[in-house]
Amino acid sequence: MAELHFELVTPERLIRSEDVYMVVVPGTEGDFGVLAGHAPLMSVIRNGELAIYSSPTNVTARIHVEGGFAEVNERGLTVLAERATEAA
């Protein structure tokens, strides 16, 4: 199973840097899932919940994000959020 490198960054610090199966991002045009090998993409994110999957059916973390951008490139997915809070 191919892994996606994922980083979540806020102005204060790096929140996460890990290899995952998939991340679902709350984009302004709707939620979108990113897997390894995804086409390059830039998107503004809206306030909402980012879901991190370790396998196709296992959500390992949910993080509330507020504002920012998501970038997918050959290195993986980077989310630059104004705020990020782990969901309980």
C-alpha positions as CSV (number, residue, x, y, z in Angstrom):
1,M,0.0,0.0,0.0
2,A,1.5,3.3,-1.1
3,E,1.8,6.0,1.6
4,L,1.2,9.7,1.4
5,H,3.5,12.0,3.3
6,F,1.3,14.5,5.2
7,E,2.3,17.7,7.1
8,L,0.0,20.0,9.1
9,V,1.5,23.4,10.0
10,T,0.2,26.4,11.8
11,P,1.9,29.7,12.3
12,E,3.0,28.5,15.8
13,R,4.4,25.1,15.0
14,L,4.5,21.9,13.0
15,I,1.5,19.9,14.3
16,R,2.0,16.6,12.3
17,S,4.5,15.1,9.9
18,E,3.8,11.5,9.1
19,D,3.1,8.9,6.4
20,V,-0.6,8.0,6.1
21,Y,-3.0,6.2,3.8
22,M,-5.3,9.2,3.0
23,V,-6.3,12.6,4.3
24,V,-9.8,14.2,3.7
25,V,-9.5,18.0,3.6
26,P,-12.3,20.5,4.0
27,G,-11.8,22.6,0.8
28,T,-13.9,25.7,0.0
29,E,-15.4,23.8,-3.0
30,G,-16.1,20.7,-0.9
31,D,-14.2,18.0,1.0
32,F,-11.6,16.2,-1.0
33,G,-9.5,13.1,-0.3
34,V,-5.8,12.9,-1.1
35,L,-4.0,9.5,-1.6
36,A,-0.4,8.8,-2.7
37,G,0.1,9.8,-6.3
38,H,-2.6,12.5,-6.3
39,A,-2.3,15.1,-9.1
40,P,-0.8,18.4,-8.0
41,L,-3.4,20.7,-6.4
42,M,-3.7,23.9,-4.4
43,S,-6.9,24.7,-2.5
44,V,-8.1,27.2,0.0
45,I,-9.5,25.3,3.0
46,R,-12.6,26.2,5.0
47,N,-13.2,25.8,8.7
48,G,-14.0,22.1,9.3
49,E,-12.6,18.7,10.1
50,L,-9.6,17.1,8.5
51,A,-9.7,13.3,8.7
52,I,-6.5,11.2,8.7
53,Y,-6.7,7.6,7.6
54,S,-4.1,4.9,8.3
55,S,-6.0,2.4,6.0
56,P,-9.1,2.6,3.7
57,T,-11.4,2.1,6.7
58,N,-9.5,3.3,9.7
59,V,-9.7,7.0,10.7
60,T,-6.8,7.6,13.1
61,A,-7.3,11.3,13.8
62,R,-9.7,14.1,13.3
63,I,-8.4,17.6,13.5
64,H,-10.5,20.8,13.4
65,V,-8.8,23.4,11.1
66,E,-9.6,27.0,10.6
67,G,-8.6,28.8,7.4
68,G,-5.5,28.3,5.3
69,F,-4.3,26.4,2.3
70,A,-3.7,22.8,1.2
71,E,-1.0,21.9,-1.4
72,V,-0.5,18.5,-3.0
73,N,2.7,18.0,-4.9
74,E,5.2,15.2,-5.6
75,R,6.3,15.2,-2.0
76,G,2.8,14.7,-0.6
77,L,0.2,16.9,1.1
78,T,0.9,20.0,3.2
79,V,-1.9,21.8,5.0
80,L,-1.0,25.4,6.2
81,A,-3.8,26.2,8.7
82,E,-4.4,29.4,10.6
83,R,-5.5,27.2,13.6
84,A,-5.7,23.4,14.2
85,T,-7.2,21.6,17.2
86,E,-7.3,17.8,17.8
87,A,-10.9,16.6,18.0
88,A,-11.8,14.7,21.1
